[in-house]
Amino acid sequence: MPRERLCLRVPKVCGQHGISLATKLMIIDRLLEVQTDANFVYIPLIRQPSAEELAELQVQVPDYLLQLQMFPEKRKQSNTVMELLEGHLPPHLMASLPKALDVIGDIAVVEVPTELDNHKKLFGAAILAAHKNLRTVLAKAGAVSGDYRLRDFEVIAGEPRTNTVHKEFGCSYQVDVAKAYFSPRLSHEHQRVSSLVQQGETIVDLFAGVGPFAVLIAKNHIDVKVYAVDLNPDAVELLRTNIRLNRVENRVFPLVGDARLVVDAKLTGVADRVIMNLPEKAIEFVEVACKVLKPEGGLVHFYGFIHKPDSLDSLKARFANAVANSERRVDMFLIAKTVRETAPYTCQVVLDAEII
Ligand SMILES: C[S@@+](CC[C@H](N)C(=O)[O-])C[C@H]1O[C@@H](n2cnc3c(N)ncnc32)[C@H](O)[C@@H]1O
């Protein structure tokens, strides 16, 4: 029988992302069928999203709308993680169950609080039972660290692997989270930057990873050149696979090495647009971005972290100062905004700067 539910309406192009986000936030009503029409995807919700969840929706799918809608029931119903664990976990631990999970291809990535340490396999099994599209559950086993920005994982349920194929905005990516950085939480940024690219541009992605900016840009624009640099040879190997998978061999050019050395050797003065997604260190590479831009200048998408009480304005000032020290000037900041909260009091932010 059809049921009326609060739903998240997102533009069709963001449909998969909206479903992943609603799954991650655990607000999707999995007993009802997602609906689509020519322009939108309608995702049934089990409850009103909280203020923080609304803020995340605003960042990730800014064109979303909440509305009431009728949804048909799914034929085969599976229980939620909470329902599956009810009676198997002491009540005080039920409250500690993580409220969100990241979905990368058919892998769920979760942060298991220490008090659930002895029950993590049970938790992982419940996730697999509740989400039939998933095959593996990985628990984060440390912070992102090192030059390659990797973290350790523990397989807590399902197939013992860390590689999968992730789909995002019509592109497929071979990903191995143990070998190369990838975050589905940045998909909105991948799409936003791609949508700003103009015909005929040369783009340099200084910290390309497995290619979510570079491949999407090349997929969406036939008349561009994207140089995609990364220090991590495994990331560049996956990037090469992704270039082939998405048939953008004639537009994306992978380069392995330290961005400073690669730019000096091959990419000085070539770019209309530079992407700098290495938030903890990007400020040290502003000089490199200035070098890679064409003499007349161009655009830089700069990702950084802000640790409160530090502010966006102080990051803008540091960025502008680093540009000035590289014999260039920030003509204007087109965008300066928070992309996501990464920890209490820490945000990832983006500055889009026009540099001359
Ligand atoms: C935060 S990840 C971003 C990857 C990708 N842009 C994305 O959005 O998924 C940063 C990447 O920068 C690479 N990296 C770190 N230091 C580098 C350097 N000096 N030169 C080039 N790449 C570097 C790391 O290996 C990592 O893949």
The ligand as an SDF file (V2000), in Angstrom:
LIG
                    3D

 27 29  0  0  0  0  0  0  0  0999 V2000
   43.4710   14.5800    0.2390 C   0  0  0  0  0  0  0  0  0  0  0  0
   44.0850   13.5810   -1.0730 S   0  0  0  0  0  0  0  0  0  0  0  0
   43.0680   14.1850   -2.4130 C   0  0  0  0  0  0  0  0  0  0  0  0
   42.9450   13.2380   -3.5660 C   0  0  0  0  0  0  0  0  0  0  0  0
   41.9070   13.6500   -4.6160 C   0  0  0  0  0  0  0  0  0  0  0  0
   42.1180   14.9950   -5.0900 N   0  0  0  0  0  0  0  0  0  0  0  0
   40.4920   13.4840   -4.0900 C   0  0  0  0  0  0  0  0  0  0  0  0
   39.7540   14.4700   -4.0040 O   0  0  0  0  0  0  0  0  0  0  0  0
   40.1160   12.3370   -3.7900 O   0  0  0  0  0  0  0  0  0  0  0  0
   45.6550   14.3210   -1.3630 C   0  0  0  0  0  0  0  0  0  0  0  0
   46.5250   13.5870   -2.3620 C   0  0  0  0  0  0  0  0  0  0  0  0
   47.7440   14.3430   -2.5080 O   0  0  0  0  0  0  0  0  0  0  0  0
   48.8200   13.4430   -2.6970 C   0  0  0  0  0  0  0  0  0  0  0  0
   50.0620   14.1710   -2.3460 N   0  0  0  0  0  0  0  0  0  0  0  0
   50.5740   14.4190   -1.1170 C   0  0  0  0  0  0  0  0  0  0  0  0
   51.7050   15.1380   -1.2100 N   0  0  0  0  0  0  0  0  0  0  0  0
   51.9120   15.3670   -2.5310 C   0  0  0  0  0  0  0  0  0  0  0  0
   52.9080   16.0530   -3.2690 C   0  0  0  0  0  0  0  0  0  0  0  0
   53.9460   16.6520   -2.6590 N   0  0  0  0  0  0  0  0  0  0  0  0
   52.8080   16.0860   -4.6140 N   0  0  0  0  0  0  0  0  0  0  0  0
   51.7730   15.4730   -5.2480 C   0  0  0  0  0  0  0  0  0  0  0  0
   50.8030   14.8010   -4.6020 N   0  0  0  0  0  0  0  0  0  0  0  0
   50.8610   14.7460   -3.2640 C   0  0  0  0  0  0  0  0  0  0  0  0
   48.4830   12.2570   -1.8130 C   0  0  0  0  0  0  0  0  0  0  0  0
   49.1310   11.0880   -2.2560 O   0  0  0  0  0  0  0  0  0  0  0  0
   46.9420   12.1870   -1.9430 C   0  0  0  0  0  0  0  0  0  0  0  0
   46.5620   11.2690   -2.9400 O   0  0  0  0  0  0  0  0  0  0  0  0
  1  2  1  0
  2  3  1  0
  2 10  1  0
  3  4  1  0
  4  5  1  0
  5  6  1  0
  5  7  1  0
  7  8  2  0
  7  9  1  0
 10 11  1  0
 11 12  1  0
 11 26  1  0
 12 13  1  0
 13 14  1  0
 13 24  1  0
 14 15  1  0
 14 23  1  0
 15 16  2  0
 16 17  1  0
 17 18  1  0
 17 23  2  0
 18 19  1  0
 18 20  2  0
 20 21  1  0
 21 22  2  0
 22 23  1  0
 24 25  1  0
 24 26  1  0
 26 27  1  0
M  CHG  2   2   1   9  -1
M  END
$$$$
